Amino acid sequence: MIEQILFQTYRSITEYNMSGLDTPFIYVNDVTGGLFVKLLIAIVWLIFSVGSYFIQKRNVGSGDFPTSLAVAGFVTSVLAMLLRLVPNLIDGLTLAIVIIVSGISILYFLFSRD
């Protein structure tokens, strides 16, 4: 039992079709059990939300958090839809969660206006 845990075999990257630029992403996503792309999407959302907030704060003098969430949600949902086109990269549940969170952030943006 311990030998099975210690010497667990992973698929080598040479076992994949190396004809496209998406092969490293598919390989890392397969090895991590789908966690890589989910973390990638979360990091893109975080970078765009925090980045757009602080850019607004620097240029205008005050940041608008609902706008930053809406921008990050839109960018993340577009990225998730594009990554869904690559086979075995994003499952349907992850895409649905991203679109729902994006919709909630856009609704928050629309209803937070005075």
C-alpha positions as CSV (number, residue, x, y, z in Angstrom):
1,M,0.0,0.0,0.0
2,I,2.7,2.5,0.9
3,E,4.7,1.6,-2.2
4,Q,1.6,2.4,-4.3
5,I,1.4,5.8,-2.7
6,L,5.1,6.6,-2.9
7,F,5.7,5.4,-6.4
8,Q,2.5,6.7,-8.0
9,T,2.9,6.8,-11.8
10,Y,1.8,9.9,-13.7
11,R,1.3,10.2,-17.4
12,S,4.3,11.6,-19.2
13,I,3.9,14.6,-21.4
14,T,5.3,12.6,-24.3
15,E,2.1,10.5,-24.2
16,Y,0.1,13.5,-25.4
17,N,-0.4,14.8,-29.0
18,M,2.2,17.6,-29.2
19,S,0.6,19.3,-32.2
20,G,-0.8,22.3,-30.4
21,L,0.1,25.0,-27.9
22,D,-2.5,23.8,-25.4
23,T,-0.7,20.5,-24.7
24,P,1.2,21.8,-21.6
25,F,-2.1,23.1,-20.2
26,I,-3.9,19.9,-20.8
27,Y,-1.0,17.9,-19.2
28,V,-0.8,20.0,-16.1
29,N,-4.5,20.0,-15.7
30,D,-4.6,16.2,-16.0
31,V,-1.8,15.7,-13.5
32,T,-3.4,18.1,-11.0
33,G,-6.9,16.6,-11.4
34,G,-8.5,19.7,-12.9
35,L,-7.2,22.0,-10.2
36,F,-4.8,24.0,-12.4
37,V,-7.4,25.6,-14.7
38,K,-9.7,26.4,-11.8
39,L,-6.9,28.1,-10.0
40,L,-5.8,29.9,-13.2
41,I,-9.4,31.3,-13.6
42,A,-9.5,32.4,-9.9
43,I,-6.1,34.1,-10.2
44,V,-7.2,35.9,-13.4
45,W,-10.4,37.1,-11.6
46,L,-8.4,38.3,-8.6
47,I,-5.8,40.1,-10.7
48,F,-8.4,41.9,-12.8
49,S,-10.6,42.8,-9.9
50,V,-7.8,44.2,-7.7
51,G,-5.9,45.6,-10.6
52,S,-8.8,47.6,-12.1
53,Y,-9.8,48.9,-8.6
54,F,-6.3,50.3,-8.0
55,I,-6.0,51.7,-11.5
56,Q,-9.3,53.5,-10.9
57,K,-8.1,54.7,-7.5
58,R,-4.8,56.0,-9.0
59,N,-6.4,57.7,-12.0
60,V,-9.6,59.1,-10.6
61,G,-8.8,59.3,-6.9
62,S,-11.4,56.8,-5.7
63,G,-11.9,53.2,-6.7
64,D,-15.2,51.7,-7.7
65,F,-15.4,48.2,-6.3
66,P,-18.6,47.1,-8.1
67,T,-17.2,48.2,-11.5
68,S,-14.0,46.3,-10.8
69,L,-16.0,43.1,-10.0
70,A,-18.1,43.5,-13.1
71,V,-15.0,43.9,-15.3
72,A,-13.2,40.9,-13.7
73,G,-16.4,38.8,-14.0
74,F,-16.7,39.6,-17.7
75,V,-13.0,38.9,-18.5
76,T,-13.1,35.7,-16.5
77,S,-16.3,34.5,-18.2
78,V,-14.8,35.2,-21.6
79,L,-11.6,33.4,-20.7
80,A,-13.6,30.4,-19.3
81,M,-15.6,30.2,-22.5
82,L,-12.5,30.2,-24.6
83,L,-10.8,27.6,-22.5
84,R,-14.0,25.4,-22.8
85,L,-13.3,25.1,-26.5
86,V,-10.2,23.1,-25.7
87,P,-11.2,19.5,-25.0
88,N,-10.5,18.2,-21.4
89,L,-9.6,21.6,-20.0
90,I,-12.7,22.9,-18.3
91,D,-15.8,21.0,-17.3
92,G,-19.3,22.3,-17.6
93,L,-19.8,22.8,-13.9
94,T,-16.8,25.1,-13.7
95,L,-18.0,27.2,-16.6
96,A,-21.5,27.4,-15.1
97,I,-20.1,28.6,-11.8
98,V,-17.9,31.2,-13.5
99,I,-20.9,32.5,-15.5
100,I,-23.1,32.6,-12.4
101,V,-20.5,34.5,-10.4
102,S,-20.0,36.9,-13.3
103,G,-23.8,37.5,-13.5
104,I,-24.0,38.2,-9.8
105,S,-21.1,40.7,-10.0
106,I,-22.7,42.5,-13.0
107,L,-26.1,42.6,-11.1
108,Y,-24.2,44.0,-8.1
109,F,-22.7,46.6,-10.3
110,L,-26.1,47.6,-11.9
111,F,-28.0,47.8,-8.6
112,S,-25.2,49.6,-6.6
113,R,-25.7,52.8,-8.6
114,D,-27.5,55.7,-6.9
